[in-house]
Amino acid sequence: METQRIIQFLNTLEAKGVLANTVNAQIQNFLDYNTRSLSKLFLIITGLVGISFISAGIFSLIAHNWDDLPKHVKGIISILPSLVALYFYYLGLFKHKGSIIWAEITSLFLVLMIGASIALVSQTYNLNGDFRNFIKIWLVLILPLFYLNKASGFAIVYLGLSCVFLEPQISFFGGSFIVVDHAIYFWIFFLAYIPHLISTLNLSSNRQGFRAIYLAWLTVIVLFASFVLAIRGGHLLWAPALLVGVYILGKRFFSGNISAFGRPMQTSVLLVTYLMLLGLTERFTAAFIFKSENIRN
C-alpha cells in the first residue's frame, strides 16, 4: 500500500513537470524490484518454516505404532520419505528451474527426509555405528545439494550438524583442559561448504545481497563459536589472525552495505574483540588461558 502511494506521488510530480519521465521510471523500477525481493524472501522463510513442521509431522506419523509393523514393511517405509522428497526435489530442479522458492524448500525437505530415512533404516536393521557415524553419512549425502540447485536455506542445518564433531571432553589431567577427538571432521565439512559461500558473493563489488549476508553471518557465528574447540592450541596466535583475516574479507566484500547487519564480518569481529577484551580483564580468565597455552610468565 505504501509503495502504491509513493508511485502515485511520483506520477503526480512527473505530471507537474517536477520529475523527468526517465527518472520516474528508474525510481519505480527500483521500488518494484525491492518489493518483489521482499515478497520472495517472505515466501522463502515461511516455506522453510512450513516444510520443517511438515517434515516433523511426517516423521511423527511414521513413528506411530512403528514397533508393531513387520520388518519388511519397516524397510519399505524407511526409504519412502527420501523417495518422496527426492521426487519434489526433481520437480524443483527440472520442472521449476530458476525458482529460488522451489529450490530452497525442496532442498530442506530432502535434507530432513534423508536424515529420517537413515535413522529408520539403522533402527530397523540394527546397523552398527555411533551417532557421529550417522552424522557423517548424513552430511556426505546432503553436501551436493549446495551445488546441484544452489540452495542455501539448509546451511544452518548442515553447519549445525558439523558442530557435533566438536563435542568436548573436559580433562584437567595430562596437561590438557579441553580435548576434542574429531575436530578434523568439522574442518572437512566446513571447508567443503566454503565454495558455496564464495559462489553467492558478488566478487566484482563490495556490496552483497541477502543470501550472501545470511551465509556470512552463519559462517562467522559458527567459526567464532567453535574456535576454541576446533583448534587444539595456540589460541593466542590464532585468535588475532582469525579476527584480522575475517575483518579484511568483510572490508573487501561487505563494506558497501550500509547497516551493521549488512556487514556481518566487520560487525562480528568488533563484537568478538570487545567480548574477548572484556573477558581478559578478569584475572582468573587470563590465568586459565595462559596456563592452557603453557605460557609460564
Secondary structure, DSSP 8 states (H G I E B T S, - for coil): -HHHHHHHHHHHHHHTTSS-HHHHHHHHHHHHHHHHHHHHHHHHHHHHHHHHHHHHHHHHHHHTTGGGS-HHHHHHHHHHHHHHHHHHHHIIIIITTT-HHHHHHHHHHHHHHHHHHHHHHHHHHT----HHHHHHHHHHHHTTHHHHS---TTHHHHHHHHGGGG--EE--STT-SEE-S-HHHHHHHHHHHHHHHHHTS-TT-S---HHHHHHHHHHHHHHHHTHHHHS-S-HHHHHHHHHHHHHHHHHHHTTT--SSTT-HHHHHHHHHHHHHHHHHTSHHHHHHHHHHTT---
